[in-house]
Every structure is written in structure tokens, then in C-alpha cells.
Amino acid sequence: MASASAPIEKKVKAASAVTYLVSLAALAILGAVTDDPSLISSMPDALEPFVLSLIPAASAAVAGWAAPHTPRSDA
């Protein structure tokens, strides 16, 4: 397992960003298609998709960070 000071790889950052954007688009489409766009009643409607998109993005980041990485030789 990686140490706490290990940097986050670019592929993990990219996967997290893409997951966030795709989730945001999917939630926007879902909100446009359904009759009741309120997903979380305590939040403003305009803020809901942005907050809900953080959940899959965070899970992708954690899974990517925890995944075993192939060691590379310095040669």
C-alpha cells in the first residue's frame, strides 16, 4: 500500500475529473426529464447536481488511489 505522502497519479486525477463531468451531465439530463427535479430537498435546486456529482468522483479517486500500481524500473 502506498504511504501517506505518495503523490496522486495523473490517471487518478483525470479519472476523477471525467467521472465528475459525466455524472454532472447525467444528473442534468435526469433533472430535465423527470417531473420533480428536486433530488435533495434541503439544498437549492441549482446546487444539487454539483454536490451529487462529487460522490462518484470521490469514489473513483479513492478506488484509483488504493488500486495496486505497476512498479516501473528507473532504466
C-alpha positions as CSV (number, residue, x, y, z in Angstrom):
1,M,0.0,0.0,0.0
2,A,1.2,3.5,-0.8
3,S,2.5,5.7,2.0
4,A,0.5,8.8,3.1
5,S,3.0,11.1,1.3
6,A,2.8,9.3,-2.0
7,P,1.6,11.7,-4.8
8,I,-1.7,11.1,-6.6
9,E,-1.0,9.9,-10.1
10,K,-2.3,11.9,-13.1
11,K,-4.5,9.0,-14.3
12,V,-6.4,9.1,-10.9
13,K,-6.9,12.8,-11.2
14,A,-8.1,12.5,-14.8
15,A,-10.5,9.7,-13.9
16,S,-11.9,11.6,-11.1
17,A,-12.5,14.8,-13.2
18,V,-14.1,12.8,-16.0
19,T,-16.3,10.9,-13.6
20,Y,-17.4,14.2,-12.1
21,L,-18.3,15.7,-15.5
22,V,-20.1,12.7,-16.8
23,S,-22.1,12.5,-13.5
24,L,-22.9,16.1,-13.8
25,A,-24.2,15.7,-17.3
26,A,-26.2,12.6,-16.4
27,L,-27.9,14.4,-13.4
28,A,-28.7,17.4,-15.6
29,I,-30.4,15.1,-18.1
30,L,-32.2,13.3,-15.3
31,G,-33.4,16.6,-13.8
32,A,-34.6,17.7,-17.2
33,V,-36.5,14.5,-17.9
34,T,-38.2,14.0,-14.6
35,D,-41.3,15.9,-13.4
36,D,-39.7,16.6,-10.0
37,P,-36.2,17.8,-10.4
38,S,-35.7,18.1,-6.6
39,L,-33.1,15.4,-5.7
40,I,-32.3,16.7,-2.2
41,S,-35.0,18.9,-0.7
42,S,-32.8,20.8,1.7
43,M,-30.5,22.2,-1.0
44,P,-31.2,24.8,-3.7
45,D,-32.2,23.0,-6.9
46,A,-29.3,24.6,-8.8
47,L,-26.7,23.2,-6.4
48,E,-27.9,19.6,-6.2
49,P,-26.3,18.2,-9.4
50,F,-22.9,19.7,-8.4
51,V,-23.0,18.2,-4.9
52,L,-24.3,14.8,-6.0
53,S,-21.6,14.6,-8.7
54,L,-18.9,14.7,-6.0
55,I,-19.9,11.2,-4.7
56,P,-18.9,9.1,-7.7
57,A,-15.9,11.4,-8.4
58,A,-14.7,10.8,-4.8
59,S,-15.2,7.1,-5.0
60,A,-13.3,6.9,-8.3
61,A,-10.4,8.9,-6.7
62,V,-10.3,6.6,-3.7
63,A,-10.5,3.4,-5.8
64,G,-7.8,4.7,-8.1
65,W,-5.5,5.6,-5.3
66,A,-6.0,2.3,-3.4
67,A,-5.6,0.2,-6.6
68,P,-2.2,-1.6,-6.9
69,H,0.1,0.2,-9.3
70,T,2.6,-1.5,-11.6
71,P,6.1,-0.6,-10.4
72,R,8.3,1.0,-13.1
73,S,12.0,0.5,-13.5
74,D,14.2,3.5,-13.5
75,A,16.2,2.3,-16.5
